[in-house]
Amino acid sequence: MTIIIKNKETLIYDNFTFKCCVGKNGTTNKKNEGDKKTPKGLFSLGNVYYRKDRNLKPITKLHSIPITKKMGWCNDIKNKKYNKLIKISNSTRHEKMFRKDYKYDYIIPINYNTKNTKIGKGSAIFIHLSKTYKQTAGCVALKKKDLLILLKLINRKTKIKIL
């Protein structure tokens, strides 16, 4: 089955419809780093990452990995590990995974620009949490209760289609 992002505020999976939000500048077929747009297309999903100091391991068929203080996602266009999970260092620009706020308490990387990675075409595109549905920097965001339901429904073969 496929998760469908129908528009800027609707995520559909099977018989479930959830409110969501996407990038501040909408969706695009021409994603670039920092454009605040969510990439259009059909993508696979990565593992689920979670803050075990704040939450229980989610009930899901995806592989679940606790987030540590040393985890980051490289968004440094000058680094060969661009758009990959990294051990953070001061010399590499990155998105912190272990955040003070709640947004990355549960996240699922969307496998956009991960194989044959093109530098500058966008990184760190996730499904993550939102309390207010405020538009994102390019990710898809859901309320916690909805993301936990979605995690129970999906599996490793699930894809996401962003229209």
C-alpha positions in Angstrom: 0.0 0.0 0.0 1.0 3.6 -0.5 0.7 6.7 1.6 -0.7 9.5 -0.5 -0.1 13.2 0.3 -3.1 14.4 -1.6 -2.6 18.1 -1.0 -0.9 20.5 1.5 -3.0 19.2 4.4 -4.2 15.6 3.7 -2.4 12.3 4.1 -4.3 9.2 3.1 -3.4 5.6 3.9 -5.9 2.7 3.2 -9.2 3.8 4.8 -7.5 6.4 7.0 -7.3 10.1 6.3 -5.1 12.3 8.5 -4.5 16.0 8.6 -0.9 16.9 7.8 1.3 19.8 6.7 4.1 20.0 4.1 6.7 22.5 3.1 6.0 26.2 3.6 6.4 26.8 -0.2 4.3 23.8 -1.2 5.4 20.8 -3.3 7.8 20.7 -6.3 9.3 18.5 -9.0 12.5 20.6 -8.7 13.6 20.4 -5.1 16.7 22.4 -4.0 18.4 22.6 -0.6 16.7 25.2 1.6 13.8 26.0 -0.7 11.2 25.0 2.0 9.4 22.8 -0.6 8.3 19.1 -0.3 9.5 17.0 -3.2 6.8 15.4 -5.4 7.1 11.8 -6.4 7.0 8.2 -5.2 9.5 7.3 -2.5 10.3 4.4 -0.2 10.6 5.0 3.6 13.5 4.5 5.9 13.7 3.2 9.5 11.7 4.9 12.2 13.8 6.9 14.7 12.5 7.7 18.2 13.5 9.4 21.4 13.5 6.6 23.9 14.1 9.0 26.8 10.6 10.5 26.1 8.6 7.8 24.4 8.1 4.1 24.2 9.4 2.2 21.2 6.7 2.5 18.6 4.5 -0.5 17.6 5.5 -0.9 13.9 6.9 -3.3 11.3 9.6 -0.8 10.5 13.0 -1.2 12.1 13.1 1.2 15.1 16.2 3.0 16.2 16.6 5.1 19.3 17.9 8.7 18.6 21.2 9.6 20.4 22.7 13.0 21.1 25.4 12.2 18.5 23.0 11.6 15.6 22.6 14.1 12.8 21.5 14.2 9.2 24.1 15.8 6.9 22.8 18.8 4.9 26.3 20.1 4.1 26.5 20.4 0.3 30.3 20.3 0.6 30.3 16.9 2.3 30.3 13.4 0.7 27.9 12.2 3.3 25.2 14.7 2.1 21.7 13.5 2.9 22.8 10.7 5.1 22.6 9.9 8.8 25.9 10.9 10.4 27.7 11.1 13.8 27.7 14.9 14.3 30.8 17.0 14.3 31.5 20.7 14.4 33.0 20.6 10.9 29.9 19.3 9.1 26.6 21.1 8.7 23.7 18.9 9.8 20.2 18.7 11.0 20.2 17.6 14.7 18.2 14.5 15.4 18.2 14.8 19.2 16.2 18.1 19.4 15.0 20.0 22.4 11.5 20.3 21.0 9.2 17.4 20.3 9.2 17.4 16.4 11.7 14.6 16.1 10.4 12.4 18.9 9.4 10.1 16.1 10.6 10.5 12.6 10.6 8.4 9.4 13.1 9.5 6.7 11.5 9.7 3.2 14.0 8.2 0.8 14.2 11.3 -1.4 17.6 11.9 -3.0 19.2 9.1 -1.1 20.3 6.8 -3.9 22.6 8.4 -6.5 22.5 11.5 -4.2 22.6 14.8 -6.1 24.3 17.5 -4.0 22.1 20.5 -3.4 18.8 18.7 -4.5 17.5 18.5 -0.9 18.2 16.6 2.3 16.6 15.5 5.6 13.1 15.0 4.2 11.2 13.3 7.0 7.8 12.5 8.3 7.8 14.0 11.7 5.6 15.5 14.4 3.6 18.7 14.6 1.2 20.1 17.2 -0.1 23.0 15.2 0.3 21.9 11.5 2.6 24.9 10.9 4.2 24.4 7.5 7.6 22.8 7.5 11.0 23.3 5.8 10.1 20.5 3.4 9.0 17.6 5.5 5.6 16.1 6.0 4.3 16.5 9.6 1.5 14.9 11.6 0.1 15.0 15.1 1.7 12.4 17.4 -1.4 10.2 17.8 -1.8 10.1 14.0 1.8 9.2 13.3 1.6 6.4 15.9 -1.5 5.0 14.1 0.3 5.2 10.8 3.4 3.4 12.2 1.1 0.5 13.2 -0.3 0.3 9.7 2.8 0.6 7.4 5.6 -1.8 6.7 9.0 -1.9 4.9 7.3 -2.2 1.5 5.1 0.9 2.1 5.9 3.8 -0.2 4.8 7.5 0.0 3.4 9.4 -3.0 3.5 13.1 -2.8 1.3 14.8 -5.4 
